[in-house]
Structures are given as C-alpha cells and as structure tokens.
Amino acid sequence: MKKNYKKQQWKPGTLIYPLPAVLISCGETEEEYNMLTVAWVGTICTNPAMCYISVRPERHSYDIIKRTKSFVINLTNEDMARATDWCGVRSGKDYNKFQEMHFTPQKAQKVAAPIVLESPLSIECEVIEIKELGSHHMFIANVVNVQADERYIDPVTDEFRLSDAKLIAYSHGHYYKLGEEIKKEREEKRKAPKKRQASEDVKVVIESTPDLDERDVKYLTMVRENPDIMTYGNNDADFKLWLLEKGHKLLNETAAGR
C-alpha cells in the first residue's frame, strides 16, 4: 500500500536535533574561568578520540579557548538544566557564572581549563585546529582525559551508568529529559551465539586443564551452565574478580592454543 506522505521544502538550515546539552568550561586562572552553553558539539573520531565544538567568534569564551587551546565538555543533567539554560543567555563578561550558578570549578588533570565538578562526565580537550566556517568557528580537539562521577559507576561491574545521571538534551530552543531505552534488535540476535561460545570455551578449559582446583572447577562450571554470567556480568563481586583475574586468563590461553 502506497503511503501518502507530503513533504514541505524548506531553505537550508541546522535542524539536526536532538543534541546533547553541554556546558563548556574554559580559562587558565580562577579569575577568567567561564562556562558557556553549546549545542553544536560532537564526536568526530574514535581512535584517536577527537571531538569538536562550534562557537561564535563574538562569544566571550571564544578568545579564551583560542588563546589557551583547551576546553572541557561537561555533560549536563536534570539538576543542571536551569544553569545550562542560564549560561546560554548570559555573558561571562558580565557575570561570574560559576558563582551565580553555585557550581564548583575544579582543576582538570590534563588541560588548563577547569571541569564543572557537578557534571556527571567531564571531557578534557586540547584544541588542534580551528576552522573558520561562517557564523561559527569549529574547534577541533583531541580528547586527553575523561573524568566520571563515581556516583554513577556500578561498584560491582564498573559500568558507568549514564542513564542514572538523568542527562538532558536540546532540541530547537528547548531542553528535554531523556526517555526509556529502546531494545536494539542486533543485541537480541547476538545473545545466542555469545552464550554458546562462552559455554564451549569453558568446557574446553575444564577438559584441558588437569591442575584446576575445586574452586576453579566450581566457578567455571557455573559459567558453563549459565553463560549470561560470562557475557553480561554478575552481581557477586568475588566471582567477578576471580573471573577477570583467572577465568579470563584461562579462556584466553585456551582460545590462543586452539
């Protein structure tokens, strides 16, 4: 059945939404520390890790970033929504934004610019190139360090749970909460092969390693009988530690010898 969707033709514009709402922190000294809200931000390379921000040259922070060649991308959450909006419509020439928003500038590990301590994730960046494109200039940067808030790190699996941070997004002049996760079809397709492979590997380890002690056999048998433990983590911290230190080593050695 043919779908009768009608499309309007618009002039060229920047309508790629939603986007992450981030606070960019910059400055070399406490006296010039500043934050600006940026929506034109993104990843441009995985290895090496690289990202960009695009800033209008007339913005107060533009000259600071250009001179210091550093900035920090601070992800924002629901608790930071008002500050994110406020910092986007005020100039650092007129306000000390950290003081006004009761945020804490903390020295970064690798760059001159500070991180925003209240942010769930701060990405330290070194500028390597500036592209003068038009209304905005693009700062292309290497990611040199990432600081993650330990409140959102699972103490057992070490997984960083950004979903718990309640991040916000920006879309066409408005800020939004993020919704529920959508199950990915490719994850469902991959589950069965992963489980079978984990089970097969554990079986080979048990049969080909005669000096395994009783505890080794016990844990490896648990993995074999429940491959979800191997593939998707386990709540038993002691078992996880053992599996990482010894179980994975055994599996890797066995796989390499096949």
Order of alpha helices (4+ residues) and beta strands (2+ residues): beta-beta-beta-beta-beta-alpha-beta-alpha-alpha-beta-beta-beta-beta-beta-beta-alpha-alpha-alpha-alpha-alpha
